[in-house]
Amino acid sequence: MKVSTIMADLERKHPGESEYLQAVQEVLESIEEVYNLHPEFEKAKIVERMVEPDRIFTFRVTWVDDNGEIQTNLGYRIQFNSAIGPYKGGIRFHKAVNPSMLKFLGFEQTFKNALTTLPMGGAKGGSDFDPVGKSDAEIMRFCQAFMWELWNNIGPDTDVPAGDVGVGGREIGYMYGMYKKLARQYNTGVLTGKGMTWGGSLIRPEATGFGALYFVEHMLAKAGKSIKGAKVAISGFGNVAWGAATKATELGATVIAISGPDGVVYNPEGMNAEKLAYMLELRASNRNIVAPFAEKFPDATFIPGKKAWSIKCDIALPCAFQNELNGDDAAELLANGTWCAAEVSNMGCTPEAIATFQNAGILFAPGKAVNAGGVATSGLEMTQNAMHISWSAAEVDSKLHYIMESIHAACVKYGAQEDGYINYVKGANIAGFMKVAQAMLEQGIV
């Protein structure tokens, strides 16, 4: 395999799809050496097949706003790879959603799901619908219209969507209600991230952030460090950021920064129960601003127009959006003494930022490993639904601990270098790729 040849062909077929091409290139560069040791992969054209999604559904979503005006958005579901199980991946509602973004997310999801040790393929979906400023009734009508177009292509053993940016428990509820009405099927396993009274799993809302901190704990322990007493900067203030802030605080760290599109909140005293609860209120407000946090808590300061990475910290955790931490941000963090960075968001760092961290020799781990706890717990929710049981929070948390420890071990196995540095990007990519590639090889040319 020559990465340059494959990338040139992809760029010709998919011009302008920058996020998707970036994600593919990162993976192919990591696996090239290992891939070329397996001529059977080359003969079966595993990579050429793996980088293209199985299928893409694109559909119009028409709904009526509170003023009685008809609105039209685009909806998508990208079923990327089912080699190791039914399609699994979130639904994202954000004005920037487009096919390139969702193909990148579906591609990443394929390897992330492989890392979890659970039998789940990769998928992603969403719409360019912007929930900011929308009423609850408008969000309900949009979710129902979205599911009207999607319902016939998903199912508990076919494709199991979950939440993502702009899609939380409320939106999952509205979509599930419409699915039941249309499909006349009442299997709770068709969506994950559900409410606790209708098939949801304990600690699922916290799972992405919790799992990320479990991974970081293992990463720090491997390097002889501890999270206790560390100063942590987190981007975002939504569900993922909340879970990360909650667990980081529980483990003894001080979360000194959270951020939004409007700026950063410097929070030198760290989080407490009241502050953590208010993060959820901010997300639920649909205003997409973080400034009110500093208005409510006098010990915090809002700095408009700045990112979380402008705050001096030990550990940086991107929890918001792809490519949110760039090369300049990475240089600023290093200058301020940051010694660990981990992507809790999908592809949260640009290639320049990753290279800056790795060249400096600090601890860095990619989203497909760090944030896999969310989809892992979705997989555990699917298992509970299939068995018609509900595990305790302790049982789910124990399984999540095991999964994150297993992911870390796989990353170390494939990412350890002779100089002692662990390239977690390479390790995660190779570990995920080998599992999917072997499954594809054994299932023939399909």
Residue, then its C-alpha position, 0 to 999 in steps of 0.5 A: m500500500k502506498v498512502s499517497t496513491i490511495m489519497a490521490d484517488l480519494e481526493r479525485k473522487h471526493p474533492g473538497e471533503s477535507e475532514y474525511l480526507q484528513a481522517v483517512q490520511e491519519v489512519l493510513e499513515s499510521i498503519e502503512e508499515v503493518y499493513n505492508l507486512h500482510p500481503e493477504f490484505e493487499k490482495a483483498k484490497i482491504v484498505e480500498r474497500m475500508v475507506e469507502p462507506d457501505r452506503i449513504f442515505t441523504f434525505r430532505v427533512t421538512w418541518v414547521d416552526d412555531n411561526g407556522e413557517i415551513q423549514t427544510n433541512l438535509g438529513y443523512r445516515i452513513q453506514f460505514n462498515s459492518a464487518i464486526g457487527p451492526y452499524k453503530g454511531g451517533i446522530r449530530f444536529h449542527k449547522a455545519v453538518n455535511p457529508s464530509m464531516l459525517k464520513f470522517l465521523g463514520f470512518e473514525q467510529t469504525f475503528k473506535n467501535a472495534l477498540t471497545t471489544l464489543p461487536m459493533g460496526g461504524a456509522k454516523g448521521g445527522s442534519d444541518f438543523d441548528p438547535v440553537g435558539k429553537s423551542d422544545a416544540e420545534i425540536m420535537r417536530f424536527c426530530q419526528a420529521f427526521m425519524w420519518e425519513l430514517w426509520n426504515n433503515i435502522g433497527p436493533d440488529t441493523d443500525v443503532p443510532a445514538g446521540d452526538v453534538g446537538v442530540g441528547g436525551r430529549e432528542i433521542g426520546y422524540m426520535y424513539g417515540m416517532y420510530k415506535k409509531l412508524a415501525r410498530q416495533y417496541n424493541t428498546g434497542v433501536l436507539t441508545g442514550k435513552g431515558m431510564t424509564w424506557g430502556g436507558s442504561l445507568i451512567r450512559p450520559e456520563a460515559t464518554g467523559f468518565g471513560a475518557l478520564y479512565f483512559v487518561e488515568h491509565m495513560l498517566a499511570k503508565a508514565g508514572k504520573s497522577i491526575k491528583g492535583a493536576k489543573v485541567a482545561i476543558s473545551g465545551f460545556g455540554n454533556v461530554a465536557w460535563g462528564a469529563a469535568t465531573k470525573a476529573t473533579e472526583l479523581g482529585a483534579t482541578v478543572i480550571a477552564i471550560s469554554g464555548p463559542d463566545g469565550v472561556v471561563y477561568n475557574p481557578e477554584g475548580m468545580n463543585a456539585e453546584k457548578l457541575a449541575y449548572m453546566l447541564e443547565l447551560r447546555a439545555s438552554n440552547r443558547n450555546i454560550v458559556a458567559p452565564f457561568a461566570e455571572k452565576f459564580p463570582d469566583a469564575t471569570f469570563i474572558p470573551g473570544k478566548k479558547a480554553w487553551s489560553i489558560k495555563c494548565d497541566i492537562a488539556l481535554p478538547c471536548a467540543f468539536q473536530n479540529e478545535l485545537n490547532g498548532d498555535d493552540a498546542a504551542e501556547l499550551l506547551a509554553n504554559g507547561t502542559w504535559c498531557a493532552a487527550e482528545v475527548s471530542n472526535m479528531g479534536c486536534t489538527p494534524e499540526a497540533i498532534a505533531t507539536f505535542q508528539n515532537a515535544g514528547i508529551l502524553f497525547a492520545p486520540g479521540k478514537a481511544v479516549n472517547a470510546g467509553g461513550v459508544a462502549t456504554s451504548g453497546l452495554e445498553m444494547t446488551q441490557n435491552a437484548m436481555h431485557i434487564s437493567w444493570s446497576a450503575a456499579e456493574v456498568d461502571s465496572k464494565l466501562h473500566y475494563i473496556m477502557e483498560s483494554i483499549h489502553a493496553a491495545c494502544v500500548k501494544y501497537g504504539a510502544q516505540e524503542d525509545g520508550y515513547i508511546n505513540y497512542v495515535k499509531g497504537a489506536n489506529i493499528a489495533g482498530f484496523m487489524k480487527v476490522a481488516q481481519a473480519m473483512l478478510e474472513q468474510g470474503i469480497v462483499 
